Amino acid sequence: MALRPNGAPQEPEHLVETVLFGSGRHLILLPNRKPAKMIFERIVLAWNGSRESARALAEALPYMPKAKEVTVVVVVDDEPPVELKAALGVDAVTHLKHHEINVILHRVRMRDGDVGATLIAEARRLEANLIVMGAYGHSRVREWLLGGATYTLLHKAPIPLLIAH
């Protein structure tokens, strides 16, 4: 358990949020199990076109050139795609190709209305060893009350997670 600046105990989840929002840098969080290999051969980049996902992409860029494959994953819902939604992810792929990164775009249908669980399932299916995502695109209170992708991945990611805000 970490201590707050005033010496009071701070829960680990709040410590992650404090560092994430206060540092201006990304965090790499490891799952609670045996030590993970820090060789990221298959990377999943969760992409929704937000400022947070763009920040995560920029922060993860140094880890990507040695990866065998980077998959930009766009989670889609059942609503018919509008033009903007249909092009989602293309800009991220173009940017990564400009940096000579082996990248593919993959659209996946949301499972059970849960973006976080869908991303975890895709990371497992793709045998990824790093998930990259923007954190807290919604307010922390909304995530706490209703759940959200950040909350799900902070608590359930089975592999290392690179998050940025």
Stockholm file with secondary structure:
# STOCKHOLM 1.0

chainA/1-165         MALRPNGAPQEPEHLVETVLFGSGRHLILLPNRKPAKMIFERIVLAWNGSRESARALAEALPYMPKAKEVTVVVVVDDEPPVELKAALGVDAVTHLKHHEINVILHRVRMRDGDVGATLIAEARRLEANLIVMGAYGHSRVREWLLGGATYTLLHKAPIPLLIAH
#=GR chainA/1-165 SS CEECTTSCEECHHHHHHHHHHHHSSCEEECCSSSCCCCCCSEEEEECCSCHHHHHHHHHHGGGSTTCSEEEEEEEECSSCCCHHHHTTTHHHHHHHHHTTCCEEEEEEECBTTBHHHHHHHHHHHTTCSEEEEECCSSCHHHHHHHCCHHHHHHHHCSSCEEEEC
#=GC SS_cons         CEECTTSCEECHHHHHHHHHHHHSSCEEECCSSSCCCCCCSEEEEECCSCHHHHHHHHHHGGGSTTCSEEEEEEEECSSCCCHHHHTTTHHHHHHHHHTTCCEEEEEEECBTTBHHHHHHHHHHHTTCSEEEEECCSSCHHHHHHHCCHHHHHHHHCSSCEEEEC
//
